[in-house]
């Protein structure tokens, strides 16, 4: 059986509402982006045009999410 260890010395811990993680109206990508954005804290600001560069994805060729994907995710949040 696999075990996951959590570093107790980590500085920041955030609680996420289960309703966000279980919202079937959102894609898994949108849920991941929401978790990332919520982890930034209270006083952050981010422009939508900068979102593709901020959200790195090592599995993609360019290393970041594309503009169209970020726009789709933002539309999911608005809906």
Secondary structure by P-SEA (a helix, b strand, c coil): cbbbbbcccccbbbbbbccccccccccaaaaaaaaaaaacccbbbbbcccccccccccccccccccaaaaaaaaaaaac
